[in-house]
Amino acid sequence: MASTQHARGAFSDLRDELARARERAGRLFNVVKTEYLYERPIPERHRIIFYLGHLEAFDWNLLREASGCRAPWRPELDKLFAFGIDPVDGGLPTDRPEEWPRLEEVRQYNEEIRQELDTGIERALGAAKGNGAEIEQLMHVAIEHRLMHEETLSYMLQQLPYEQKRSQEQAPTPAAHGGAGTMVEIPEGRVTLGLSRSDAATFGWDNEYETHQVDVPAFAIDRYMVTNGEYRKFVEAGGYENRELWTASAWEWRCRENIRHPLFWKSEGGRWLWRGMFEEIPLPADWPVYVSHAEASAYARWAGKKLPSEAQWQRAAYGTPEGKERAYPWGNEAPTALYGNFNFARWDPAPANAYPESSSAFGVEGLLGNGWEWTASAFGPFPGFAAFPFYPGYSANFFDGKHFTMKGGSSRTATCMLRRTFRNWFQAHYPYVYAGFRCVSA
């Protein structure tokens, strides 16, 4: 009985979280004018209508059996909306809008699934079948999966023409507080990576396990993320034309796609503009630059530096001179707006030096929010990795040496994914994500 009561209490909290995530997703879809829900703003991704059905189909396929719901529901839609697309080079999707279900059909499908799932989970917990812990884990997966897609949808909508969107209010841009970028010396030390399976109170994805320690030699790291102003010097110095700064695959991609500047920049009338979510503005020199891993690596070579490894980034963010490690860069206090631009606070970035209170023990700032940070580490398993049996391909499908680990978070990253062990990843040539970087030197 006690375990069932615990499961009910945990579920009540998770049910509220899921409701908030559903509501936020609904507001995000409402940014798109109805007649443009079948557009594809990013060539490598599905049309927007897919994601409207995918969020509910994923929950249904994940939770149906554990919650004792009847099956199948709408098998053709369950399958159609089951999986997204990994944005690989080439091989773009060629489907047409008329091949997708009507909007009314998708919305009805979503509503019926929500009602059936919510009722089924309550029924399963009430039956005291001992699967409360399983449902609790699956609820975490459903919530964070939805929140991840809300960030994915945000950067997709960033590429949608302005006339196809309903403009939204934006929180005021916080003022810059710091000075010019400098490098911070990080002494040698040991860093903890990963989450322990004995930590039952903290949810983690399969790639976050198992906890282990790494010895990190001394290094220096940028105090702030590289800004548009700093990156502009690289562009104007001919960085995109200097073959020596790029790997062979990155150079082939740059030439094939005619990449000459960051995707979020626009050159017009001899000046640079930044393509925000709802308007173009003069390029903010003190905002972090958003670029692909290939572009970040080329800049680092031009500057005579490197991208940090995952362990270096982790040490700079969470380590302390005394050897202890913090829950967050600034300490153990829960994330609030004082510490960064995250949790859907803004549509666009903020100055890289706007959050002095976010400083790590070593004096590195802005490590959470305002843009994911590329690392030099290929995304791969930690020692003791075991795939989720209910989602075996979530991480393992991307252990291919072509995806790189990102840390930190963006303005559209939910608070729950700011935990120390969370890992994100993308391919080196994917330019759309809200991702920047900082450099290190030995």
N, C-alpha and C positions, 0 to 999 in steps of 0.2 A: 504493500500500500504506500509506504514512504517513497519508494522509487517512482511510483506512478504519480504521486503528488509533486515530486520534484520535476518529473517530465512535464506535468501540466503547467507548473510555474515557469519552467524554461520555455515551453511552447508559447505561453501567453506573451512573453517578452519577444520571442522570435516572430510570432504572428504580427505583433505591432510593427516590428522592423520590416517585415515583408509588406505590410500595408503601406508603410511610408515609402518603401522602394517602388511599389506599384504606382503610388500617387505621383512620385517624382518622374517615373518613366512616362506616365500619361501627360504630364506637363511638357516633357521634352518632345514627345510626338506632336503635341499641339503647336510647337514652334513651326512645324511644316504646314503650309497651306494645304488643305485637303487634296486638291487636284494634283499635288506634286508628291504624294506618298509613294508613287510608283517610279520615282526618279532614282538614278544611281549616281550620287555625287562623287564617289570614289570608284574608278574602273575596276579595281581589284576586289571590291566588296559586292554583296548582294544589294538588291534594291531595298529601299527603306521599308516597304511593305513586309519583306521577310522578317525583319527584326520585330515588327509589331506582332507577328504570330510566333516568332521563335521564343520569346521570353516565357510565354505561357506553355508552349509545347515542351520546352526544356523542363519546366517544373512538373508537368504531367508525366513525361517519360521517366523523370527521376523519382518522383514521390508516389506514383500511382500504386505500385505493388506494396510498398511499406504501409501505405494508408488504407489498403484494402478496397480501393476503388474498382469499379467494374471496368473491364477492358474487352476489346478496344473501344476507344471513344470515337474519334474520326481518324481511322488508321491512315488514310491518304494525307491528311493534314499533319498528323503526328509525325509522319515520315518527311513530308515536304519541309516542315519548319524545324527539323531536328538539329541540323548542323550548319554552321557558318562556313566561311571560306578562309583558308590560310592565305594571306596575300603574297603569293610567290611571284617571282619574276616571270612575265609572259603568261600565256594560257588564260587570258581574261575571259570571264563569263560572257555568254552571247544570248542569254534568254531575252524575251520580249515582254513588255508589261502585260499584254493580254494573256500570257501563259500563267499568270498568278491569279489566285482567287479574288473575287470582288471584296472590296473593303468591308461591306456589310457582313459578308460571310466570315471574314477573319475576326471581326469584332464579336460576333455571336459565338464563335468558337472560343475566344478568350473568356468571355463571360461564363459560358457553361463549364469550362475547365476550372475556373476559379471557385465556382460554387461547389462543384463535385469534390475538388481537392480539400477545400476548407472543411467541408462536412466529413469527408473521409478521415482526415487526420484527427479531428475531434473524436470520431467514433473509435478509431484505433487506440487512442490513448485511454479512452474510457473502458475499453475491453481489457486493459491491464495484461496485455500479451507479452510484456517484457521487451517491447521494441521501442520504448521511449527514447533511449539513447541513440538508436539508429535514426529515428525520425528527427531528433534534434540535430544530428550531424548533417543529415540531408537538407534540413531547413537552412542551416548555415550555408551550405553549398548553393542552394537556390537563391538566397539573398545576395551573396557576394557575386554570383554569376550575373544576376540582374544589375547590380551596381557596376560591374565591369562593363557591361554592355551600355549602360547609360553614359559612361565615359567614351566608349567607342562611338556611340551615336552622336555625342557632342562633336567629336572631331570630324565625323562624317558630315554633320550639318554645317560645320565651319566651311566646307567646300561647296555647299549648296548656294546658288546665286541668291543675292539678297532679296530679289523680288519674289522668290519662292518661299520666303520665311516671314513669320510674324515677329517683328522686333520686340525684344524684351528689355526690361529695366536691368541695369547693371550697377552693382555696388560701386561706390566711389573708389578710385584708384588710391591705394595708400601711398603716403609720401615716402620718398627715399630717406634713409637715416644714416647710412654708412658712407664711407669715402670710396676712393678708387680701389679696384681689386688688387689684392696682394696674395702672397702664398703663405700658408700656415705650416709650420714644422710639426710633424707628428712623430714622436719617438717610437722606437721599436717596441713591440708588445704583442700580446696574445689577444685574439678576437674570437668571439663565439659566433658561429654561423648555425642557423637552423633551429628548429623547435623540437623539444623533447616529447616523445610519446607519453611520458609520464605526466605531462602537463595537461591533464584532462580539462582544465578550465578554459584553455585557449584553443580556439579553432584554428586549424592550418590546412592548407592544401598539401597534396602529396609531395610536391617538390620542396616543401619547407622542412621535411624530416630527413635525416635524424640530426640532432644537435652534435656539433663537433667543434673543436678549437683549431685555430690556425695561427702560427707565428708570423708576424708581419714585420719586416725590417723597417727602419726609419725611412720616411719619405716626406715630401712637401706637397700640399694640395691647395688649389685655389680657394680663397675664403668664400667667394661667391660663385654662382654659376656664370659661365661665359655669356656675356651680354650681346645684344644686337650691335651695339657700338663697337665692341671688340671684334666681333666676327666680321663687321663691315671692312675692317682693315685687311683681313684675309681676302675678302672678295675683291677689293680694289687693288690688292697687291698681285692679282692674277692667280689666286689659289685654285680656281676652277679650271685653269688652263695649264697648270703645272703637273704633268704626268707623274713626276717623281713623288708627289705627295699622296698618291692614291694606289691602293692595291690593284691588281690586274682586273679582278671582277668589279671593283668599285669604279674603275676608270671606264670599263666597258659599259656599265650602267649609266654613268654620267654622260658619256657620248651618245649612247642610244636614245636616252630620254632628253638630251640637250639640257641638262641641269646646269644652270649658271649662277644660281643663288638659292637661298632657302625657299621652300614652298610657300611659307607664310609672308614672304616679301613680294612687293610688286614695284617695278621701275616705271615711273611715269613722269615725263617732262623733266628729266634730269634729276629727279629726287626719288628717294625710296619711301614706299608706303608699307604699312603693316595691315594685312587683311584680317581684321577682327571678325568676331562672330556676326555682328550686325552692321558694321561700317568699316571703311578704310580710313586709317589715320596716319599722320606722319610717323615714320618708323621710330618707336620709342627706344632710344639708345640704351636705357638702363634696364629694359626688360630682358629676361633670358632669351637667347636665340633658340628656336625650335628647328632641329635638323635631324637627318637620318644618322645612323651609326657611321656610315661611310663618310659623310661630311664631317662629323665630329672628329673622326680619326684623322682625316686629312688636315683639319685645322691644328690638331695636337702636334702632328709632325711638323707643320709649318712653324709652330711656336717652339719647337725643340722640346716638346713634352710628350706625355702619353695620356691615354684615358686610364682611370684608376681600375684596378681589379676589384671584384666584388668584396674581397677581404679588406682591401685598402679603404674602400668607401665605407664599409661597415665600421672599421676601426676609427676613422675620422669622425663618423657620426655618433657612435655610441660608446666609444672608449673614454677612459679618464686617465690622467697622469698616475693615479694611485693604483690602476689596474682593474678597478671595478668597471662594470658596464651599466649603462642607463637604459631605461625602457624607451625613452625618446631622446633625441639629441640634447634638448634643454634640461632634461631631468626625468622625473617620474610623474609629473603632472599630466593629466589628460589633455589631448590636443584641443586648443581653442583658437579663435581668430587672432589672438595675440602672437601665435607662433608660426603662422604661415597662411598661404593662400591655398586652401584645400576644402574638401567637403562641400563642393558646389557653391562656394562663396562668391566666385566671380566667373563670368564667361571667358574673360581674357586674363593674361598674366598680370603681375604687379612688378615693380622694380625688384631686381635681384637682391638689393640691399635694404629692403623695406621692413625686415623683421629681425632687428637686433636681439630681441628676447629669445629668438630661436637658436642662439649660439650653442654649439656643442661645448664640451669641457675643454676642447682645444682651441675654440674660437672660430670654428667653421660655421657659416650661417646659411639659412635657407635650404636645409637638407630635406625637408618634407614639404610637399606642395610646390606650386608654381611651375611644375614641369618635371616629368620623370628624368632621371639621370642615367645616361648610357655608361656602362662599364666595359672594360676590355675582356671580360669573362664570358666565354660561350656558355649559354644556358645548358646546364647539365644536372645530373642527379647528385645529391649528397650521399655519402656513405650510409648504407642502410635504407636507401630509397625503396619504397614499395608503392606501386600504383594503386589508386583507389579501385576496388573491384567493381564499383558501380559507375566508374568513369575512367577506364584504363588508359585512354588516350589523352587525357587532359594535359599532362606534362610530357609523358614518354614519347609522344608523336613529334616532339620538338627538340629532342636530344640529338640533333643532327649536325651540330657544329656551325649551323648557318644562322642560328638565333642567338641574340646576346642579351644578357641579364641587365635589367634596369632596376634601379632602386629609387625610393623617395616618394613620388606621387605628383599629381598635377592639381590644378584648381578644381578639376572635375573628379577627383579621387575621394571616395567616401572615407570617413574617419576610421572605420573598422579595418581598413586595409593599410593604415599607417603603422601597423605593428612592425616591430623590428625585423621579423623573419619573412615578411611578405616579399615575393619576387615577381617581377613582371618581365616580359621578354618580347622581342620583335626581331624580324629579319633586318639585316644591315642596310638594305636599300629601301626600306619603307619610310617615306617622308611625312606621313600625315599625322602621326601620333604627337601628342603634346610632350615632346621629349627634348631635353637639352643636355648639357654636360658641364663638367669642370675637369681640369687637367691636373696631373701630378708630375713630379720630377723626383728622381732619387737623391 
